[in-house]
């Protein structure tokens, strides 16, 4: 390729990036002026830009409920984002156009700290706004995922949902036997008998059990409060096992089995609000721009042939459905 052609491609790529950036900034400004009543950039680069009309906010709890990690300039946002979700709910509490929350849960659970913090924030939302929360359970709404769900006034589940798992766990590995075989000796110098809890002596096991029991009691109380059950009724179900949607319905852990679309229709009719809103989890600005810039860089014939072969010959027989975009 000639030098002038290379310079031309570089200049074109730079101009494309500048144009895309200007377009994004302009579109965001237009939205704020004409289409939305509020706009705020949340942690992770997610923009809260609520509709001007009354709306139901979708709050997604998808993936493991845990501490949020920082997102780099070239990273994409994926999975449950705890800090972002907490900030999002805070924004909803100050928006008079918001008339309720649709809590979408697809989570096997997570850490005690973040699970309880999410539950508390949802309860706070209801107390401050007086607005209802309806929950829809997808694949999973277990353990910490179920804890978040019981903050809702109504709980719907897909017929194939796995839920329940009401309980607390602390787990690890005892590698002392392996260390002994490998000739590895572990030692620690501590200020007290229980400073190094990796030894897992009977006393240390008892300490951890007391902590688990304390968290478990709080979990049971949350379920009892949310489902209008007695603690005794909850305890009979809270041995850590999971339940199918049908079992959960029979035991009073959920209110109804339906599709997501049916649940949305019922909620919209009940609240008299037809607009649903959820901030989009876009790629970071630079990740998006460089991805677009990459697409305009010419590919060699070898690259094109290689990519075509990979698409045509995965080597695996699949039932595959192209996702809607």
C-alpha positions in Angstrom: 0.0 0.0 0.0 1.4 3.4 -0.9 2.3 6.0 1.7 -0.4 8.4 0.5 -3.1 5.7 0.8 -2.0 4.9 4.4 -2.1 8.6 5.3 -5.6 8.9 3.7 -6.9 5.9 5.8 -5.5 7.4 9.0 -7.0 10.8 8.3 -10.4 9.2 7.5 -10.4 7.1 10.7 -9.6 10.2 12.8 -12.3 12.2 11.1 -14.8 9.3 11.6 -14.0 9.2 15.4 -14.4 13.0 15.7 -17.7 12.8 13.8 -19.0 9.9 16.0 -18.1 11.7 19.2 -19.8 14.9 18.1 -22.9 12.9 17.0 -23.1 11.2 20.4 -22.7 14.4 22.3 -25.3 16.2 20.1 -27.8 13.4 20.4 -27.5 13.3 24.2 -28.1 17.1 24.3 -31.1 16.9 22.0 -32.6 14.1 24.2 -32.1 16.2 27.3 -33.7 19.3 25.8 -36.7 17.7 23.9 -37.3 14.2 25.1 -36.4 13.8 28.7 -36.8 15.7 32.0 -33.6 14.6 33.7 -30.2 13.3 32.8 -27.4 12.0 35.0 -24.3 9.9 34.3 -24.1 7.0 36.7 -21.1 5.1 37.8 -19.9 2.9 34.9 -20.8 5.6 32.3 -24.5 4.6 32.2 -26.8 7.5 31.5 -30.0 8.0 33.4 -32.2 9.9 31.1 -35.8 9.4 32.1 -38.8 9.9 29.8 -40.8 13.1 30.1 -44.1 11.1 30.6 -45.0 8.8 33.5 -43.1 5.6 33.3 -42.3 2.3 35.1 -38.5 1.8 35.7 -37.0 -1.5 34.9 -34.3 -2.4 37.4 -32.3 -5.4 36.3 -30.5 -7.7 38.7 -28.7 -10.0 36.3 -25.7 -12.1 37.4 -23.9 -12.4 40.7 -24.8 -9.8 43.2 -21.4 -8.5 44.3 -19.2 -5.4 44.6 -18.9 -3.5 41.4 -15.5 -3.4 39.7 -14.2 -0.4 37.8 -14.8 -0.2 34.0 -12.0 0.9 31.8 -12.2 3.2 28.8 -12.0 0.2 26.4 -14.2 -2.1 28.5 -17.9 -3.0 28.0 -20.4 -3.1 30.9 -21.8 -6.5 31.6 -23.5 -8.4 34.5 -24.9 -6.9 37.6 -23.5 -3.5 38.5 -24.2 -2.8 42.1 -23.1 0.8 42.5 -24.8 1.8 39.3 -28.0 0.1 40.4 -28.0 1.9 43.8 -27.5 5.2 42.1 -30.2 4.4 39.6 -32.7 3.7 42.3 -31.7 7.0 44.1 -32.5 8.9 40.9 -35.9 7.2 40.7 -36.7 8.3 44.2 -36.3 11.9 43.1 -38.3 11.6 39.9 -42.0 12.4 40.1 -42.6 10.9 36.7 -41.6 7.5 37.9 -44.6 5.5 39.1 -43.1 2.1 40.0 -40.3 -0.4 39.6 -40.3 -3.6 37.6 -37.5 -5.6 39.3 -36.1 -8.1 36.8 -34.1 -10.8 38.6 -32.0 -13.4 36.9 -29.4 -14.1 39.6 -28.2 -17.1 41.6 -27.4 -14.8 44.5 -24.2 -13.2 45.8 -22.5 -11.7 48.8 -24.3 -10.9 52.0 -23.2 -7.2 52.0 -24.4 -6.3 48.5 -27.6 -8.5 48.6 -28.8 -6.8 51.8 -27.8 -3.4 50.6 -29.9 -3.9 47.5 -32.9 -5.2 49.5 -32.6 -2.2 51.9 -32.5 0.3 49.0 -35.6 -1.2 47.4 -37.5 -1.0 50.7 -36.3 2.6 51.0 -37.7 3.4 47.5 -41.1 2.1 48.5 -41.1 4.0 51.8 -40.1 7.3 50.2 -42.1 7.2 47.0 -45.1 5.1 48.0 -44.7 3.5 44.6 -45.0 -0.3 44.1 -42.4 -2.7 43.1 -43.3 -5.8 40.9 -40.7 -8.5 40.5 -40.2 -10.9 37.5 -38.0 -13.9 38.0 -36.2 -15.3 34.9 -33.8 -18.3 34.9 -32.8 -17.9 38.6 -33.9 -15.9 41.6 -32.1 -17.8 44.3 -30.5 -17.0 47.6 -29.5 -13.3 47.4 -31.5 -13.0 44.2 -34.6 -14.2 46.2 -33.8 -11.8 49.0 -34.0 -8.9 46.5 -37.2 -10.3 45.1 -39.1 -10.3 48.5 -38.8 -6.5 48.6 -41.4 -6.5 45.8 -45.2 -6.2 46.4 -45.9 -8.8 43.6 -43.6 -11.6 42.5 -44.1 -13.2 39.1 -41.9 -16.1 37.8 -41.4 -17.9 34.5 -42.6 -21.5 34.7 -39.0 -22.7 34.4 -37.6 -20.4 37.1 -35.4 -21.8 39.8 -35.8 -19.9 43.1 -35.6 -20.3 46.8 -32.2 -21.4 48.3 -33.0 -19.4 51.4 -29.8 -19.6 53.4 -26.2 -18.5 53.9 -22.9 -20.3 53.1 -19.2 -19.8 53.9 -17.0 -22.3 52.1 -13.3 -23.1 51.3 -10.8 -25.9 50.9 -8.6 -27.8 53.4 -5.3 -28.2 51.5 -3.3 -29.4 54.5 -3.1 -33.0 53.2 -1.9 -31.8 49.8 0.7 -29.5 51.4 2.0 -32.5 53.5 2.4 -34.6 50.4 4.2 -31.9 48.6 6.5 -31.1 51.5 5.0 -27.6 51.9 4.7 -26.3 55.5 2.4 -23.4 56.3 3.0 -21.2 59.3 1.7 -17.9 60.6 2.6 -15.7 63.5 -0.5 -14.2 65.1 -1.6 -12.0 67.9 -4.4 -14.3 69.0 -5.6 -17.9 68.6 -8.2 -16.9 66.0 -6.4 -14.3 64.0 -5.4 -16.9 61.4 -8.8 -18.5 60.7 -7.4 -20.7 57.9 -6.7 -23.4 60.5 -10.4 -24.0 60.9 -10.2 -25.4 64.4 -13.4 -26.5 66.1 -13.5 -23.1 67.9 -13.1 -21.3 64.6 -15.8 -23.3 63.0 -18.1 -22.3 65.8 -17.2 -18.7 65.3 -18.1 -18.8 61.6 -21.3 -20.8 62.3 -22.4 -18.0 64.6 -21.9 -15.4 61.9 -23.8 -17.6 59.3 -26.6 -18.0 61.8 -26.9 -14.3 62.3 -27.1 -13.5 58.6 -29.6 -16.4 58.2 -31.9 -15.0 60.8 -32.0 -11.7 59.0 -32.7 -13.4 55.7 -35.6 -15.4 57.2 -37.1 -12.2 58.7 -36.9 -10.4 55.3 -38.8 -13.3 53.7 -41.4 -13.4 56.5 -42.0 -9.6 56.1 -42.1 -9.6 52.3 -44.3 -12.6 52.0 -46.6 -12.1 55.0 -45.5 -15.3 56.5 -44.6 -16.3 60.1 -40.9 -17.1 60.8 -42.0 -20.7 61.5 -43.5 -21.0 58.1 -40.4 -19.6 56.5 -38.1 -21.8 58.5 -39.9 -24.9 57.2 -38.9 -23.8 53.7 -35.5 -22.3 54.4 -33.2 -25.3 54.6 -31.2 -24.0 51.5 -33.0 -26.0 48.9 -34.2 -24.5 45.6 -37.8 -24.7 44.3 -39.4 -24.8 40.9 -41.8 -22.0 40.1 -44.8 -24.3 40.7 -43.5 -25.4 44.1 -42.7 -21.7 45.0 -46.3 -20.8 44.1 -47.7 -23.6 46.2 -45.6 -22.5 49.2 -46.4 -18.8 48.9 -42.9 -17.8 47.9 -44.2 -16.1 44.7 -47.6 -14.8 43.5 -48.0 -15.9 39.9 -46.5 -17.8 37.0 -46.5 -16.0 33.7 -44.4 -14.8 30.8 -42.5 -11.6 31.0 -44.8 -10.0 28.5 -47.9 -11.0 30.4 -46.5 -9.6 33.6 -45.6 -6.3 31.9 -49.1 -6.0 30.5 -50.7 -6.6 33.9 -48.4 -4.1 35.7 -49.1 -1.4 33.0 -52.8 -1.9 33.4 -52.7 -1.9 37.2 -50.7 1.3 37.3 -52.2 3.0 34.3 -48.8 3.5 32.8 -47.7 2.2 29.4 -44.1 3.4 29.2 -41.2 1.2 30.5 -37.7 2.7 30.9 -34.3 1.2 31.5 -30.9 2.9 31.1 -29.0 1.2 28.3 -25.7 -0.5 29.1 -23.7 0.9 26.3 -20.1 0.3 25.5 -17.7 2.9 26.8 -17.2 5.8 24.4 -13.7 4.9 23.4 -14.6 1.2 23.1 -17.4 2.1 20.7 -15.4 4.6 18.7 -12.4 2.3 18.2 -14.7 -0.6 17.3 -16.3 1.5 14.6 -13.0 2.8 13.4 -11.7 -0.7 13.1 -14.6 -1.6 10.8 -13.5 0.9 8.2 -9.8 -0.3 8.0 -9.3 -2.4 4.9 -8.8 -6.1 5.4 -6.4 -8.3 3.5 -7.8 -11.1 1.3 -6.3 -13.6 3.8 -8.2 -12.0 6.7 -11.5 -12.1 4.7 -11.0 -15.8 3.7 -10.1 -16.7 7.3 -13.2 -15.0 8.8 -15.5 -16.5 6.2 -14.2 -20.0 6.9 -14.7 -19.5 10.7 -18.3 -18.4 10.2 -19.2 -21.2 7.8 -17.4 -24.0 9.7 -17.8 -23.9 13.4 -17.1 -27.6 13.7 -20.1 -28.0 16.0 -23.7 -28.9 15.2 -26.0 -26.4 16.8 -29.6 -25.3 17.1 -28.9 -21.6 16.8 -31.2 -18.6 16.9 -29.9 -15.3 15.8 -30.6 -12.7 18.6 -32.8 -9.7 17.8 -30.9 -6.5 17.8 
